[in-house]
Amino acid sequence: MQPLNRNNLADTAAEAIRSEIIAKRWRIGEKLPNEATLSAALSVSRGTVREAVRVLAAQGYLETRQGSGTYVLSAVDPTPRFTMARSASLRDHFEARCALDVEGARLAAIRHTPQIMAELRVLLAGRGNYDDDNRAVFIERDLAFHKAIIAAAGNRAMVEIYDFFSASIAETIEATLDSELPEPDQQAHADIVDAIETGDPNKADTAVRRFMAPILSALDRMLLS
């Protein structure tokens, strides 16, 4: 890899790494060099490398495994498919998210462990309620909570799909922070965790649909107005 120029370093670093992935420098499932090696190869800081990796993980090229490293997930450019998905209406986004969240919660109800439930409770407490302060941080906390439920489902393909659409899902979260759509409160989120903990997939299903129903109804009213 060639050292980078100084403009938009994170984006340029991401593009350089992406090019190497598409060129099959690293095989699918292969671990990338560590941050220090990539930093030296690209002549950028390790922080810039971390940001580039986050971008590529969100785009579906890489997977970061805590305590293990970063691995190549795909060498296929997902941009055309991602652009098509992003062009869908907001209601389409919520319907797609609802389908993922419902099935994720159903499977989590069946497969959760005490440790998983403890982690969900911690993320739920950390999420809190939105108070108009630092929207980006709140969206990050809320997304982390919902991604943890998908992870609790124990289905790798669902985790990858959810990660792939994470930008779209974050947009659905942000949309509820504006006045036109109802933002599910902390209790609505707690109800999902409680339903999962019962071990009954139907209760988990119902909790998620109840969570989504006011939003979908509000969108329907907006479309008819």
Buried (B, 14 or more C-beta within 10 A) or exposed (E): BEEBEEEEBBBBBBBBBBEBBEEEBBEEEEEBBEBEEBBBBBBBBEEBBBBBBBBBBBBBBBBBEEEEEBBBBBBEBEEEEBEEBEEEEBBEBBBBBBEBBBBBBBBBBBBBEEEBBEBBEEBBEEBEEBEEEEEEEBBBBBBEBBBBBBBBBBBEEBBBBBBBBBBBBBBBBBBBBEEEBEBBEEEBBBBBBBBBBEEBBEBBBBBBBBBBEBBBEBBEEEEEE
